[in-house]
Amino acid sequence: MRDSENDLRRRVRAGERDAFAELYERWAGAVHQHALWLTGDPTSAEDIMSETFLTAWRVRERLHEDGGSLRPWLLGIATHKAENARRGLRRRLAFLARQRQSPVVADFAPEVAGRVDDARRLAAVQEALDRLRRPEREVLTLCVWSGLDYRQTAEALGIPVGTVRSRLSRARAKLARLADEAKANPEPRTARGEMKGEAALAALPVREETA
């Protein structure tokens, strides 16, 4: 498997368009999902996915010929693109999550309700992520939500493995405290559009992860 990954890596590095098409088919979904978690906005996630692969094509010659899967490389690019796109989205998502659902035709009610729930969930995740410093946020999304191991996350961000461990530990500790605060104060605060209870729910799966 690693040999086939290295073969794809070498072909991408050499600028073979068929190889790049294969790369896109294999990892576009993962890049999009990672961008969606980081931004909370489907449109931004689509843009980030496109920008990630465009950047990957432009910098392909920087790849080492050996190194296995290109997923960490792509997610590292997407992480930086997403962080640049996050500004301004938090307020819009919080606003959407606070809106009451307008009356709709019955046949469309389940679809609309699903969209509202998705928006609230994404806003809750954003609130949780906003409690973290950028380095902690990057490591958390790569390790926990995108499923990279410590070595792959270190590769994606260009940092030592030990730094990944320490940042992830701090991120988990902060979100654990947030979850404890939410349990102690279950009523959401609305003065600044915060959804404390839902953000705690977003944090709980992180508490259960093992290093």
Number of C-alpha atoms within 10 A of each C-alpha: 8 11 12 11 16 18 17 23 24 20 17 24 20 15 15 12 12 12 18 21 11 13 20 17 10 13 16 20 12 17 27 22 18 24 31 20 20 27 30 27 20 16 11 20 24 17 15 27 29 17 16 26 21 12 15 20 15 11 11 19 14 9 16 12 16 14 14 18 19 20 19 23 19 22 30 23 21 27 26 15 22 27 16 11 18 16 10 9 16 17 14 12 22 21 15 15 22 16 10 8 12 8 7 11 9 9 8 9 14 12 11 16 13 11 12 18 13 14 20 23 20 26 32 26 22 23 23 24 25 12 14 17 12 12 14 21 21 25 27 25 21 25 20 16 15 20 15 20 16 20 16 23 27 22 18 23 20 11 12 13 15 12 15 23 18 12 18 25 15 16 24 22 14 19 23 19 14 21 24 14 14 19 14 9 12 15 11 14 12 10 6 9 17 19 24 23 20 21 25 24 18 22 24 16 14 18 16 10 9 6 9
